[in-house]
Amino acid sequence: MEAKKQLKQRHKEACLELKKVAATYIDDSTLNAKALVIGKNLGVSFQTVVNYVYGKSKDGYLTEAITKEFQAL
């Protein structure tokens, strides 16, 4: 049971980190343009990237990958 709690906590932290990294792109209205580039790099749709940024993430690994892509911009 402890492992599941740790996994949920890690996923929650990954979601918060993604929101923090993407906040500047949300504020200056360039999120969609950046999401197109990141989606292409990761092989997912632009809408998936946007959904993950706004907290509708399902996969923690993809959340971390999207975060790394935002940091690389």
C-alpha positions as a Markdown table, in Angstrom:
| # | Residue | x | y | z |
|---|---|---|---|---|
| 1 | Met | 0.0 | 0.0 | 0.0 |
| 2 | Glu | 2.9 | 2.4 | 0.7 |
| 3 | Ala | 4.2 | 2.0 | -2.8 |
| 4 | Lys | 0.9 | 3.1 | -4.3 |
| 5 | Lys | 0.8 | 6.2 | -2.0 |
| 6 | Gln | 4.4 | 7.1 | -3.1 |
| 7 | Leu | 3.4 | 6.7 | -6.8 |
| 8 | Lys | 0.4 | 9.0 | -6.4 |
| 9 | Gln | 2.5 | 11.5 | -4.6 |
| 10 | Arg | 5.1 | 11.5 | -7.3 |
| 11 | His | 2.4 | 11.9 | -10.0 |
| 12 | Lys | 0.9 | 14.8 | -8.1 |
| 13 | Glu | 4.4 | 16.5 | -7.8 |
| 14 | Ala | 5.0 | 15.9 | -11.5 |
| 15 | Cys | 1.7 | 17.6 | -12.4 |
| 16 | Leu | 2.5 | 20.6 | -10.2 |
| 17 | Glu | 6.0 | 20.9 | -11.7 |
| 18 | Leu | 4.5 | 20.8 | -15.2 |
| 19 | Lys | 2.0 | 23.6 | -14.4 |
| 20 | Lys | 4.8 | 25.7 | -12.9 |
| 21 | Val | 7.1 | 25.3 | -16.0 |
| 22 | Ala | 4.2 | 26.0 | -18.4 |
| 23 | Ala | 2.8 | 29.0 | -16.5 |
| 24 | Thr | 4.9 | 31.5 | -18.5 |
| 25 | Tyr | 3.5 | 30.2 | -21.8 |
| 26 | Ile | 0.0 | 30.3 | -20.4 |
| 27 | Asp | 0.4 | 33.9 | -19.3 |
| 28 | Asp | 1.8 | 35.2 | -22.6 |
| 29 | Ser | -0.7 | 33.1 | -24.7 |
| 30 | Thr | 1.9 | 31.0 | -26.5 |
| 31 | Leu | 0.9 | 27.7 | -24.9 |
| 32 | Asn | -0.8 | 26.4 | -28.1 |
| 33 | Ala | 2.2 | 27.1 | -30.3 |
| 34 | Lys | 4.5 | 25.5 | -27.9 |
| 35 | Ala | 2.2 | 22.5 | -27.4 |
| 36 | Leu | 2.3 | 21.9 | -31.2 |
| 37 | Val | 6.1 | 21.7 | -31.1 |
| 38 | Ile | 6.2 | 19.5 | -27.9 |
| 39 | Gly | 3.4 | 17.2 | -29.2 |
| 40 | Lys | 5.3 | 16.6 | -32.4 |
| 41 | Asn | 8.5 | 15.9 | -30.5 |
| 42 | Leu | 6.9 | 13.4 | -28.3 |
| 43 | Gly | 4.5 | 11.8 | -30.8 |
| 44 | Val | 1.3 | 12.9 | -29.1 |
| 45 | Ser | -1.3 | 15.4 | -30.1 |
| 46 | Phe | -1.2 | 19.1 | -29.3 |
| 47 | Gln | -4.4 | 18.6 | -27.3 |
| 48 | Thr | -2.9 | 16.0 | -25.2 |
| 49 | Val | -0.1 | 18.4 | -24.2 |
| 50 | Val | -2.6 | 21.1 | -23.4 |
| 51 | Asn | -4.7 | 18.7 | -21.3 |
| 52 | Tyr | -1.7 | 17.6 | -19.3 |
| 53 | Val | -0.7 | 21.2 | -18.6 |
| 54 | Tyr | -4.2 | 21.9 | -17.3 |
| 55 | Gly | -4.1 | 18.9 | -14.9 |
| 56 | Lys | -5.8 | 16.2 | -16.9 |
| 57 | Ser | -2.9 | 13.9 | -16.9 |
| 58 | Lys | -3.1 | 10.1 | -16.9 |
| 59 | Asp | 0.5 | 9.0 | -17.3 |
| 60 | Gly | 3.2 | 10.2 | -15.0 |
| 61 | Tyr | 6.0 | 9.4 | -17.4 |
| 62 | Leu | 4.4 | 11.5 | -20.2 |
| 63 | Thr | 3.9 | 14.3 | -17.7 |
| 64 | Glu | 7.6 | 14.3 | -16.9 |
| 65 | Ala | 8.5 | 14.1 | -20.6 |
| 66 | Ile | 6.3 | 17.1 | -21.4 |
| 67 | Thr | 7.9 | 19.0 | -18.4 |
| 68 | Lys | 11.4 | 18.3 | -19.8 |
| 69 | Glu | 10.3 | 19.5 | -23.2 |
| 70 | Phe | 9.0 | 22.8 | -21.8 |
| 71 | Gln | 12.2 | 23.2 | -19.8 |
| 72 | Ala | 14.2 | 22.7 | -23.0 |
| 73 | Leu | 12.4 | 25.6 | -24.9 |
